[in-house]
Amino acid sequence: MKLFHNVMLHVSAASVVVMTAWAVLFYWAIIAEVNDEVDDSLEDYSENLIIRYLNGEVMPSLNNGSNNQFYMYDVSEEYAKTYPQISYRDEMVYIDEKLEYEPARILMTIFKTDSGYKELVVYTPTIDKIDLQQSILGWIIALYVGIILILLLLNMWIFRRNMKPLYALLSWFNNYKIGSGNTPLSTKQNITEFKNLYQAVTMSVDRNEKLYEQQKLFIGNASHEMQTPLAICLNRLEMLMEDENLTEKQMEEIAKTHQTLENITRMNKSLLLLCKIENGQYADMKDVSVNSMIHQYTDVFSEVYAYKNITVSLSETSSLQMRINESLAVMLVSNLLKNAYLHNSDNGKIEVVVKDKGFIVANTGEDALDSSKIFTRFYQGSKKEGSTGLGLALVYTICKANNINIVYEFKDGMHVFEVNV
């Protein structure tokens, strides 16, 4: 999950919880205030009626133009002492004018007269109060949604504005390639943390560039210094093999030593090549025709391994172009084809399929290989003469360096290597 999405998720969740609690408390506070105002009105009306009754004045008619209504009746002393003097409740009452029941707020008051106890019931229809409650609820919801949206938009704007240096750093890293003369990273930042981060990144990149240059120099020197003495040793052995005074036993030992040195030479070249690829020293890219390379190297290897009598089947459903360094493309195609010939059985077969988005090289085999180890260095299912165990590792490194996908599977008695560009 992106940092922006993670922060906005937590901010949104916190805002929703806080605003929901506020909305509920605010709503109930408003409703309590409305009920309190209604109760005060009923209480004043009730006191006025009691005073008029006790003073012997004429009681107002029920149709007095007010929403407040009342009725009064005698109660016993036991009743008066049992129930509270003043009580409030909500219930449905019958409205004579409308000839129907409607919700009302009721105040019940018990008071003492010269003739005994009376209970005064005062009520007011709560239709207006319900409308007010619904209106308040609607405005609270609208205010709630509006504040939430404003808070989220404000947080998004503040976050993106303050995190611009981080996004700039990530963009610079995405375009950064070691040893490619990248644009320097500016450390002019107002925020202390970002300034320190930029300085740390700049120092790390400078160290990596220096180490990269040292490694390239070491690889070049190692390649030169190791290949020269190996070539001299091979030449001396070849000259020694021309000596007619050598016995057959000595010739065999010299030939074995010569073969060992040749294997070491090939292995050294492959290891140095792997290091160069991993260090990105093959940066020149161009469009390369895979079809022509496959034709070229199938012809070459067919002659070299003619003694194995291998049948080659080539199917081309499309013309495949790869954007890659040409030398690496040659290594990729030639190593896959050489592997198919070298690790094939006599009278076996090779199937090559070129598609629009990749190609497949398959060869006959007896048992499946370990797919988790097949692309590791020096892994060999069965040791073959002339194999260094680095061919498929080299293929995998080339694919990884160029964002090419390669997979292996054993299917219908065939080792299948599929390359998808």
NORRATA-V373319 format. One record per residue. N is the residue number from 1. RES is the residue in one letter. OMEGA is omega in whole degrees, 0 to 359 (999 if undefined). BURIAL is + if it has 16 or more other ideal C-beta (glycine too) atoms within 10 Angstrom, else -. Layout:
n = {N N}
res = {RES RES}
omega = {OMEGA OMEGA}
burial = {BURIAL BURIAL}
This chain:
n = {1 2 3 4 5 6 7 8 9 10 11 12 13 14 15 16 17 18 19 20 21 22 23 24 25 26 27 28 29 30 31 32 33 34 35 36 37 38 39 40 41 42 43 44 45 46 47 48 49 50 51 52 53 54 55 56 57 58 59 60 61 62 63 64 65 66 67 68 69 70 71 72 73 74 75 76 77 78 79 80 81 82 83 84 85 86 87 88 89 90 91 92 93 94 95 96 97 98 99 100 101 102 103 104 105 106 107 108 109 110 111 112 113 114 115 116 117 118 119 120 121 122 123 124 125 126 127 128 129 130 131 132 133 134 135 136 137 138 139 140 141 142 143 144 145 146 147 148 149 150 151 152 153 154 155 156 157 158 159 160 161 162 163 164 165 166 167 168 169 170 171 172 173 174 175 176 177 178 179 180 181 182 183 184 185 186 187 188 189 190 191 192 193 194 195 196 197 198 199 200 201 202 203 204 205 206 207 208 209 210 211 212 213 214 215 216 217 218 219 220 221 222 223 224 225 226 227 228 229 230 231 232 233 234 235 236 237 238 239 240 241 242 243 244 245 246 247 248 249 250 251 252 253 254 255 256 257 258 259 260 261 262 263 264 265 266 267 268 269 270 271 272 273 274 275 276 277 278 279 280 281 282 283 284 285 286 287 288 289 290 291 292 293 294 295 296 297 298 299 300 301 302 303 304 305 306 307 308 309 310 311 312 313 314 315 316 317 318 319 320 321 322 323 324 325 326 327 328 329 330 331 332 333 334 335 336 337 338 339 340 341 342 343 344 345 346 347 348 349 350 351 352 353 354 355 356 357 358 359 360 361 362 363 364 365 366 367 368 369 370 371 372 373 374 375 376 377 378 379 380 381 382 383 384 385 386 387 388 389 390 391 392 393 394 395 396 397 398 399 400 401 402 403 404 405 406 407 408 409 410 411 412 413 414 415 416 417 418 419 420 421}
res = {M K L F H N V M L H V S A A S V V V M T A W A V L F Y W A I I A E V N D E V D D S L E D Y S E N L I I R Y L N G E V M P S L N N G S N N Q F Y M Y D V S E E Y A K T Y P Q I S Y R D E M V Y I D E K L E Y E P A R I L M T I F K T D S G Y K E L V V Y T P T I D K I D L Q Q S I L G W I I A L Y V G I I L I L L L L N M W I F R R N M K P L Y A L L S W F N N Y K I G S G N T P L S T K Q N I T E F K N L Y Q A V T M S V D R N E K L Y E Q Q K L F I G N A S H E M Q T P L A I C L N R L E M L M E D E N L T E K Q M E E I A K T H Q T L E N I T R M N K S L L L L C K I E N G Q Y A D M K D V S V N S M I H Q Y T D V F S E V Y A Y K N I T V S L S E T S S L Q M R I N E S L A V M L V S N L L K N A Y L H N S D N G K I E V V V K D K G F I V A N T G E D A L D S S K I F T R F Y Q G S K K E G S T G L G L A L V Y T I C K A N N I N I V Y E F K D G M H V F E V N V}
omega = {179 179 180 180 180 179 181 178 180 178 180 181 179 180 180 180 182 183 177 178 178 183 180 180 179 180 182 176 179 180 178 179 178 179 180 178 179 180 177 179 178 180 178 180 180 179 179 179 181 180 180 180 181 179 179 179 180 179 179 179 180 179 184 179 179 177 181 178 181 165 188 179 180 175 181 178 178 179 182 181 182 186 180 183 180 178 179 173 176 177 178 179 181 180 184 183 183 179 179 178 178 178 182 173 189 173 180 183 176 179 184 176 178 183 180 182 176 176 179 178 179 180 175 178 183 178 179 180 179 177 179 178 179 178 178 179 179 180 178 179 179 178 179 181 181 180 178 181 179 179 180 179 179 178 178 181 180 182 182 180 183 181 179 179 180 179 176 178 179 178 178 178 180 181 184 174 184 178 184 179 184 177 180 180 181 181 180 181 179 182 186 183 179 178 178 179 179 179 179 179 180 178 179 180 179 178 180 179 179 178 179 179 178 180 177 179 180 181 179 180 180 179 181 186 182 183 182 179 177 178 178 179 179 180 180 178 179 177 180 181 179 180 183 182 181 175 180 179 179 178 180 181 178 179 178 179 178 179 179 178 177 178 179 179 179 180 179 178 181 180 177 179 177 179 180 179 180 179 176 182 175 188 182 184 175 177 184 178 179 181 182 178 180 177 183 187 172 177 181 184 177 178 183 184 180 182 181 176 182 178 181 177 182 179 181 178 181 175 186 175 177 175 189 173 187 179 178 177 177 179 182 183 184 180 177 180 178 178 180 179 187 184 177 178 176 182 178 181 177 177 179 180 178 181 182 185 179 178 183 173 182 178 181 179 183 184 177 178 180 184 180 183 191 181 177 184 175 174 178 177 176 184 177 179 180 181 178 183 182 185 181 175 177 178 182 180 177 180 181 182 183 178 177 182 176 180 178 172 177 188 177 178 182 169 187 174 182 180 179 182 999}
burial = {- - - - - - - - - - + - - - + - - - + - - - + - - - + - - + - - - + + - - + - - + + - - + + - - + + - - + - - - - - - - - - - - - - - + + + - - - - - - - - - + - - - - - - - - - - - - + - - - - - - - - - - + + + + + + + + - - - - - + + + + - + + + + + - - + - - + + - - + - - - + - - - + - - - + - - + - - - - - - - - - - - + - + - - - + - - + - - - - - - - - - - - - - - - - + - - - - + - - + + - - + - - - + - - - - - - - - - + + - - + - - - + - - + - - - + - - - + - - + - - - - - - - - - - - - - - - - + - - - + - - - - - - + - - + + + + + + + + + + - - - + + - - - - - + - + - - + + - - + + - - + + - - + - - - - + - + - - - - - - - + - + - + + - - + + - + + + + + + + + + + + + + + - - - + + + + + + + + - - + + + + + + + + - - - + - - - - + + - - - - + - - - - - - + + - + + + + + + + + + + - + + - + - + - + - - - - - + + + + + + - +}
